[in-house]
Each structure stands twice: as structure tokens, then as C-alpha cells.
Amino acid sequence: MLLKFDDNLKIGVPQMDEEHETLINLLNRVSMLLKSGEKAKAVDFFKNTIASYVETHLSNEEAFM
């Protein structure tokens, strides 16, 4: 099951809302890779893409607060 970003998840800060939507899309990509049996690609994608994206996103959230 894929995650869906909708208005209920928005916090009203456009940059943060966009980043949250991107994060959900990235997680959905990992889910699709796993479902297709591409476990190694899923792990690589998580390590190389999602981990750095989350680090940047959390830094942006901290700066916003």
C-alpha cells in the first residue's frame, strides 16, 4: 500500500508541505522497489537518497522553528 499525501497532512507552511510530500513519494519509491523484489536497490535508494533528504529536511524544519 502506497502512502498518500493529502490536505490533512499539510501544516500550512508551503516549503515544509512540499518537503513532506517529497518524503512520502520517496518512501513510496522504496515500497515499490521492495514489492518488485529489488531489495538491494531499495536499500541503496534509502541509504543514498532518503537518508540525506531526511537530514536536510530536519535541518530545514529546525531552522523554521
Buried (B, 14 or more C-beta within 10 A) or exposed (E): EEEEBEEEEBEEEEEBBEBBBEBBEBBBBBBEBBEEEBEEBBEEBBEEEBEEBBEEBEEBBEEEE
